[in-house]
Amino acid sequence: MSRFGTRDFEDGFRKGKDLQKIGSEALYLMKNMFAMKQLFLLLIFLLTFLGMKAQPPSGDALPGDTYGDTSGMETTSFLENLSSIDAGEVLTGSFTGTVAEVCPKKGCWIQLKLEDGKSATVKMKDYGFFVPLSLTGKDIIIHGEAELKITSVGELKHLAEDAEKSQEEIDAITEPKETITILATGIKVAG
């Protein structure tokens, strides 16, 4: 019989199986560690993304600056007397006014002072664009659709919260309000 007997061969075979098992477990752990690392990086990315505070765009809102799609603005008629709009009527065209307030969180809405002293709420169509806070106090031309709507208490409170009104002012909102709402597709700073 040779130096290595059958028993030695069986022991060696068993050790080889053990090494193979250890190798496959190590490979399994390495794959899991790689997956865990990817998951950890994804989690950090999501937390960073979600942690960023939405802000209005920066800029000085100079005369001639545009926001959104203003391509149809030059070819439409200006509708001067927006205050005489009737309930259910939708006016499409360009409107002018002075910006009284811009949403401080994202620049996603504007409170507009109209020429006759009334006001209108301007929202950007499909949240497709935002405006800078520096637009406050400036005359603008808005292209879009205007209509007289009943704004719910919930919506009025939401707008007040966005405008960072005091809790007393928010709690004082108890009834819906008839407001002129403009759904803007584009805005241009007049001048």
Number of C-alpha atoms within 10 A of each C-alpha: 5 5 6 8 9 11 9 11 11 11 11 12 12 12 12 12 12 12 12 12 12 12 12 12 12 12 12 12 12 12 12 12 12 12 12 12 12 12 12 12 12 12 12 12 12 12 11 11 10 10 9 9 10 11 16 19 14 11 12 11 20 14 13 12 14 18 20 18 16 18 10 13 20 11 9 12 12 16 13 13 12 21 17 9 14 13 13 9 11 14 17 18 19 24 25 23 23 21 23 17 20 25 24 18 16 18 25 21 25 24 20 27 19 19 14 10 9 12 20 22 18 22 22 22 17 9 13 14 21 23 26 20 23 18 21 19 15 18 19 24 21 26 28 24 18 24 21 21 17 13 15 15 15 13 12 17 19 13 17 18 16 17 15 14 12 11 11 8 12 17 10 10 15 12 11 14 14 12 17 23 21 27 19 29 23 23 26 22 19 18 11
